[in-house]
Amino acid sequence: MIAPPAAAAALSFACPLSGWRAPQPGRKAGFRGFCTPAKGHSEASTDTSADKRRKAGILPSLEDLLFYTIAEGQEKIPAHKFTTALKSTGLRTGDPRLKECMEMLKVTLKTTSDGALDRHLFKKCVQSNIVLLTQAFRKKFVIPDFQSFSTHINDIYDNGKKLSGGQVADYIPQLARFSPDLWGVALCTVDGQRHTVGDTKVPFCLQSCVKPLKYAIAVHDHGTEYVHRFIGKEPSGLRFNKLFLNEDGDKPHNPMVNAGAIVCTSLIKQGASNAEKFDYVMNFMNKLAGNEYVGFSNATFQSERESGDRNFAIGYYLKEKKCFPEGTDMTSILDFYFQLCSIEVTCESASVMAATLANGGFCPITGERVLSPEAVRNTLSLMHSCGMYDFSGQFAFHVGLPAKSGVAGGILLVVPNVMGIMCWSPPLDKLGNSVRGIQFCTDLVSLCNFHNYDNLRHFAKKLDPRREGGDQRVKSVINLLFAAYTGDVSALRRFALSSMDMEQRDYDSRTALHVAAAEGHAEVVRFLLEACKVNPVPKDRWGNTPMDEAVHFGHHDVVTILRDYHTQYSPQDAAATAAADSQSAEKNLDGLL
């Protein structure tokens, strides 16, 4: 007996559109019903046949498929339904990659009276960005179930909001003015999926969070060897603002402590004026942030300069020890150092910066190469070992991800190849790290297998947001077979254009073709055979084929369709697929149980 539909909503946005199938025994690999020539036909004749079927509505275009997916059987899609569906994938309507689509949508809506798009108007709007939109609705982004993951992020955020410990930094007067209640988290994945919660639009200064970014710029410009002539790579084991050099006494320990960051600042655009240097770095910051908000707080800069006695002391110490490149103007470099600490971001723009590091130097929302792979690798390595002040060892142990904190309350967190996150809350612990930010990072890795040494194969107790839920396969079987049972070709069309396997089986090893044949749904049978190219002779656990079902229940029209299709299906194919049936059924049964 077939279960009732789990929910129509489950079908809405879970429908990938590519149709790629892996090679099966005796059959060629290709796109489901799109690119696999039938035996005995030339490619030209197959193209003609496909064109005819496409015109007949059996093989719609990708734009049509996207329309069917979102419309859910309706003739028109309200604009707000499209944008809501888009946001559920993690994409924003303001994403630079969707600019053409959104501009065309605005223009098109002015020509409609009801704010809705029919199939023709929808196609006109999306065709310029169909590849990205197809990926989004296929759930082919790094976080497939983004809505579910966002809910987890909100829960972790709420846990952090309950914390009340820590003190807002006051040694720089401007920082002391921030409310201790401010708390925001923003993330951006390597595919440009975005989620924000809390005070994510409030500007704040990067402070020490700028250190890994300017180090990355220095390595990008000069290479690793040159930069590390002046700066070490080891954790110092000391407070970030100590007047202390490495054992040889000729260079700071690393670029994440003040001494190393000051030397690193001297390596950027050497020989240029401070104005030229500042514009150069700001241009980099804008690219890192995908041209989202990057500003400058002159008040903080002046405050830093007036209260920077310790940094001036470090600067003179470095000058005495000849740590700067020859010809460096130390006081000018300190001014530039204070300027870079005073660069403003929001959680949202900083999350894109972190995502650019997570994405190997490519900005996810612009696609532009900003940093070299060498610069990104070095930066993440040093963030992992030295990025969290005196808490770096503990953080590496418990969280296991590259991060950098700043006294303004920010924590720039990178999950390599997955996402970048910016947490911001001004109250700091005794080591200078955001209390809520540390808690968020710890809770995130407790929930998800993002720790650098979480084994993806054997650490089963943790959630892996990079994979769809474990019950997704069971749901897809139920939805597929129910659509075949009710004769819902519209739903099957959505599934057929998906990465959903149209030949998957239930616990009795019955396929959608079995069910459609038993119920006498000729149109469904024809669609499965013609458009989806499913195996026409699968056997269930009792050895019955769809033909047996159609004969048993007296559905003569279905028998005719199956018999005609059998003549096009070679005996070799039939033998090979039948031989593979028992093994395939066993695997499917294991997956369902």
N, C-alpha and C positions, 0 to 999 in steps of 0.2 A: 504494500500500500504506500502511495506516495504522500509525503508530508505536505501540509498546506504551505503557502508561501511564507517565508520568514518575514519579509516586509518589502514592500515596493521600494522603500527608501534604500534598501540594501543594494538595489540594482542601479540606482541613479547615477552614481559617479564612480562605480567600480568597474567600468567597462573600458579596458584598453582597446586601442584601435589598430594595432599593427597586424595582428594575425600571424606572426611568425610561428612556425612549428618546427620542432626538431625532426631530423630524418627518422623514419620508421622503417622497420625491416620490409624490404621489397618495394618501398615507395621513395620518391624523390623529396628532398627538402625544398621548402618554398613558402610563399605566403599563402595562407589558407584560401584556396579558391581564386587567388589572384594571379599567381605566377607559375603554377605547376602545370605544364602542358600535359594534356591527356595523351595516352599512348597512340601512336599512329598519326598524330597531327603535327604539323609544322608550327613553329613559333608564330608565324604570321597568321595562320588560321586560328590559333589559340587567342591571339590578340583580338581578332575580329569577333570571335565568340564571346570573349570577355566584354568587348565593347557593347555587343548586343545585350548581354545580360545586365551590364551596367545601366544601359538605357532603359531596360525593362524594370529596373528597380531592384534587381537581385544583388548587384554589386555596386552600391553607391560610392561616391567619392568620399575622401576623408572628411571634407567639410560636411557632407550629408550625414556621415556617421556620427560626427560630433553633434549635429543637430538632433538626430534621433536619440542619442544618449541623454541629452539635456531635456528635450521636449517631453519625453516619457509618454508618447502617444498623442500629444497635442499638436495642433496644426501650426501654432505660433509659440515663440518663447518670449515672455516678458523680459525686458532688458535687465531688470533687477534679479530675475532668476538666473540669468547667465552670469552676472557679476558675483552673485552669491555662490554659485557653483564653482566659479573660478577661485574665489577666496578659500573654498573648502580644500582646494588642492595645495594651498600655501602661496599661490601667486597673488600679487597685488595688481589692481587696475592701473596703478601708477608705475608699474615695472617698465623700465626703458625699453625692454625687448618687445613689449606689447603696445608700443606707442602708436604704430600704424593702425592696429586693430581698434584701439580705444578712440582714436581720432575719427576713424571711419564710422564707428558706432555712434558717436555724437552727431555726425553729419546725417547719418541714416535715420536716426530717431526723429530728426526734425521733419522728415517726410512722412512719418506715420502718425496716425491720430490716436492710437491706443498704447503707444510706447512698447509695442511688441514686434518681434521679427518673424517673418515667415521664412521658409527654407531658403528662398532666393536671396532675401536681404541678409540673412544670417551668414550665408556663404560669402557674400560680398564683404562683410565685416571681418571675417576670420581668416580669409584665404591668405593674407599677407603674413600671418603668424601661425599658420596651421601646424607646422612641425612642433613648435613649442607647446601649443595647446593640446596637440595629440599626445605628447609625452605626459603632460599634466593629467589628462583624463584617463590615460592608460595606467596611471599610478606607477610610472616608470622613474619617478624622482627618487632621490636617496632615502627619503622618508615617505613610504607609500601611503600609509594611513596617517596623514598629517593632522587631521582633526583630533584623532585619538591621542596622538603625541602632544598636541597643544594642550589638551585637557590635563595631561600629566604635568606639563610645565606649570600650568596654572595652580595645580595642587601644591607643587614644590614651592612656588612663589608664596602661596598663602601660609605655608609653614614658616617661611622666613619672615613674613610680615609680623608674626607673633613675637619675634625676638625683640628685646628692648635693651640689651647690653651695649657697651661700647661708648666711645666719646668722639664727637666731631673734632677733626684736627683744628687747632687754633694757633699753631706757630706761624702760619700764614694768615693774617687777619681776614682776608677775603673768604677763605674756606670756612671760617667759623660762622659765617652768616647763613649757611645752608641748614635747613630744618632736618633734625634727626629722623623725621617721619618719612622722608623721601625714600622711595624704594621702587626700582624698575628693573625689568629683565627683557632683553630683546635678543632674538636669534635670527640668523640667516643661514640657510643650508647652502651647500655648494651648487645646488640647482636653483638658488634664488627663492626658495620658500621662506616666508617671513612670518614671525609671530612675536607679538609684544604684549606685555602686561605690566601695569603700574605706570610710574612716572617716567615714561620712556622718551618724552619729547622735551624734557627740561635740559637745557645746556649745562655742562659742567666741564671743568678742565681735565685734560688727560693726565697731567702731572707725570708720575713715573710710568704710566701706561704708554707714554710716547717712546720710552727707551728702546723696546724691541723694534718699534717701527723705524726709528732713525738708524738703528744698527742695521736693519734690513736694507735701508737706502744706501748706507755706506758700503755694505758688501755688494749690493747690486751695482754700484758705480765703480768700485775699486777691486773687488774680488776678496776672497777669504785671506789669502796670504798677506796682502798689504795691510788690511785692517788689524790683523792679529800680530803684526809687528809692534803695535802700540797698546793692545788690550789683550788680556788673558782670556781663558775659557773656563776657569775653575770657580766653583762656589767659594766665597771668602770665609764663611763661618763667622762673619762679623756684622755689626750693624751697617746698614746701607750707606750711612754718611760718615763712616770712620776715615781718618787720615792714615791710610795703610795701603801698602803695595804688596806685590807678590814676594816670594822668598828671595828672588834676585834683586828686588827693590828697583826694578826698572819699568814696571807697567802695572796698572790696576788689575784686579783679579778677573773681572768680567764686565761687559757693558750694561749690566742690570743694576749695578751699584753706582752711586753718584760719581765717584772718581772715574770709573770706566765710561759712564755716560757723557761726562764732560770732555774726555779725550775723544770719544766717538763723535761728539758735536764738532770738534775741530777738523774732522776728516771730511765733512760734507762741503762740497763745492769750494775747495780751498782756493784762496786768492781772490774770491768774489767779495763784494761788500755784504754786510749783514742784511741789507734790504733784498739783495739778489738771492742770498741764501734762504731767507725766510720765504720769499715767493716760490723758490724752487721746492722747498719742503712742503709748502701748502699745496702746490700743484700735485705732488705725490699723494698727500693726504686725501685730496679730493678724488683722485683716481682710486685709491684704496677703498674709499667710502662710496664708490659708484656715483659720485657727484651729489651725494646727500649732504646734510648739514656738517660743515666744518667751519668754525669761527675762531675768534681770538678775543681773549679777555685782557684788555689793556690794564684794567684795575688790578687783576691778579699779577700780571707781569710787573707792575710798579711795586706791588706788595712783596712779591718774591725778591725783587732786587733790593728793596729796603731792609728786608729781614733775612738776607742770604749770607750772613757772616760765615756760617759754617762752610758754605759752598765756595766763598771767596778764599777761606783758609785752605780748602782742598785744592783750589785752583793754583794758589801760590806754591803749595807743596808739590804739585805736579810739575809746575814750571821749574822749581828748584831741582827736581829729579830728572829734568829733561825728558818728560814723558810725551810732550807734544811734538808734532812734526816741526821741522825747522822753520823759523819765521812766523810762528803762530803768535797772534796778539791775544794773550790770555784774558784780559778784561773784556775785550770784544767778544770772545768766545763765551764767556760767562753771560753776557747780555743775551746772546743767541740761545744759550742753554735755557735761560729763564723764559725767553719767548716761546720756545718749543714746549716747555712745561705748561704754558698758559694757552695752548691751543684748545679750543672748545669743541666738544662733540655732544651728541645725544646718545642714549643707549641704542637707538635705531641705527644711526650712522656708524657708530663704533662696531656694532655687530657685523656690518658689511665688511669693515676693515678686518675683523677677525676671520670672517668667512673667506676673504681673499687669501689670507695665510693658510686656511684649511684647504683651499682649492689650488694650492701649489703656485700662487702668485697671480692667478687669473681672477679678476673681479667677477663674481657670479652674476650680477645683474647688468653688467655691460659687456661681458665677454672679453674685456681688454686685458692683455698681459701687462701687469704692473711691476712685478718683481721677478727676478730670475729664480729658477729652482734652487740654485745654490744658496741664495740669500734666504729663501723661505726655510730650507732645511736647517741652516745654521741658527736662524732665529728661533725656530721651534725647539731645537736642542737646548739652547741656552735658557729659554723660557721654562722648559721642563726642569732644569737643574738649578736655576738661580732666580726665577721670576717672582717669588713670593717672599722676599726679604728673608728673615731668619726662620720663616715657616716653610721654606722651599722643600726641605727634606721630608717633612711631615706631609706636605701637600702632594709631593711626588708619590709618597707611599700610599696615601688614602685615596687620592683622586686620580693620579697617574696621567695627567694631561698637561700640555703646555699652557701656562697662564702668566699674566703679569698684573700686579695690583698697583694702585696709586693712592696717595693720601687724600685725594678728593673723594674716595669711596668706590672707585671703579675696579672691577676685575675683568680683564680681557681674557676670555677662555677660548681655546681652540680644540675642537675635536677633529683631528686630521682626516681629510677626505669625507667629512660629514657636514660639519657646521662650525660657525663662529658664534660666540655668545658674549654679550656685555651685561654684567650685573652692576648695579650702582646703588649704593646706600651709604651716606656719609659717616655714620658711626663706625669707628675703627676699634680693633682690639689692641692689646699692648704691643703687638708686633707691627702695627700699621696697616693691617688688612681689614677690609670691610667685614663686619660680623655677619651680616645677612648674606653677603656674597659668598663667604666661605661655606656657610651652611647650605646655600643653594648648590654649590659645586659638589659638596659631599653627598647631598641627597640625590642629585642627578646621577652620580656614578653608583650609588647604592641601588637605584632603580634600574638603570640601563647599563648594558655591558660596554661602556665607553672607556673604561680604564685601559690604559695601554697594554696591560697584561691580563685582561679578561680574555679567556680562551673562547672564541666565538663558537667553537664546536661543542665544547664540554661544559661551559658555564651556563647550564640550562635554567638556573634559578632566576636569572636576570632577564629583563625585557630587552629585546633587540628591535628597536624602532625601524631598522633598515629592512626588516622583513614584515610581511603582512601577518596578521594574527593567525595563530595556530588553527583556529576553527574556520578560517577563510575557505579552505578547500571543501570542507563539509558543506558550508553554506552554498558554495558555487555549484556543487552537485545537486543540492536540493532545488536551487533556483533554476538550473538548467533542465532538470527532469520535470519540474512542475510546469515550466513553459511549454515543453513538448507535450505534456499531459493535457494542458488546456488549449493547445493549438495556437499559442501566442507567438506568431512569427515576428512581431515587432520586437519582443524581448529577445528572441533568438537571434535576430539580426544584430542587436547590440552585443550580445555575447559572441557572435561569430566574428565580429571585428575586434575581438579582444584576445588577450593572451590566455583567456580561459580555454581549456582543452575541451573541444566539442565532442570528444570521444570518451571523456571520463565516465567512470562507472559507479554505480551504487554498490551496497554490500552484497547484492545478488549478481553483480557483474553485468547489470543491465545498463544500456546506453540510452541516450535521448532518442536514437533511431528505433530501438526496441519499443519504447513507450509510445512514440508517435505512430508506429505501425500497428500496435495493439489497439490504439484508440481510433485509428482510421483517419488521421489528419494528413491527407495527401499533400497539402501545401507545405506542411512542416517537413515531411519526408523528402519532398523535392528540394526544398531549401537546404537541408542537411547534406543531401547527396551532391547537388549541383554547385552550390555556393561554398559549402564548407569542405567538400571532398572527403567526407568521413568514410570509413571502411563500411561497405554495405553488408558484410557478412560476419559481424562480431557474434560471438557466442556467449550466452549468459551461463550461470553456474549449472544449469540443467542441459546445456548444449543447444538451446534454441537460438535461431537467428531472427532478425526482424521479419524475414519472409515467412518463417514458421508462425510468428505472431499474427501477421496479416491474414494468412490462410486460415488459422485457427478461429479468428474472430470474423471471418467472412468479409474482409474489406478488399473487394476485387480491384478497385482503382489503385490501391496501394500496392497490391500484388503486381499489377501491370507496370507501375513505375519501377519497382524493385527489379522485376524481371528484365525490363529494358536496360536498366543501369548495369545489371550483371553482365550483359553482353559486351559492355564497354570495359568491364573490369577484368583484366587478364587472369587466367588460372594461376600463373606464377604469383601474381600479387595476392590473390585470394589465399593461396597455400601459405605464403610467407606470413601474411597477417594473421591467419588462423593459428599458425604455429606459435606466434608470439602472444596470442590471446591469453593463455593460461598464466604466463609470466607477468604480463601487464595487469591482469586481474588481481593477481596476488599482491603486487605493489600497491594498487589502488585500494585494496581491502585493508592492507596494513596502514595506509595513510588515513583511511576513514575511521578505523578503530583506534 
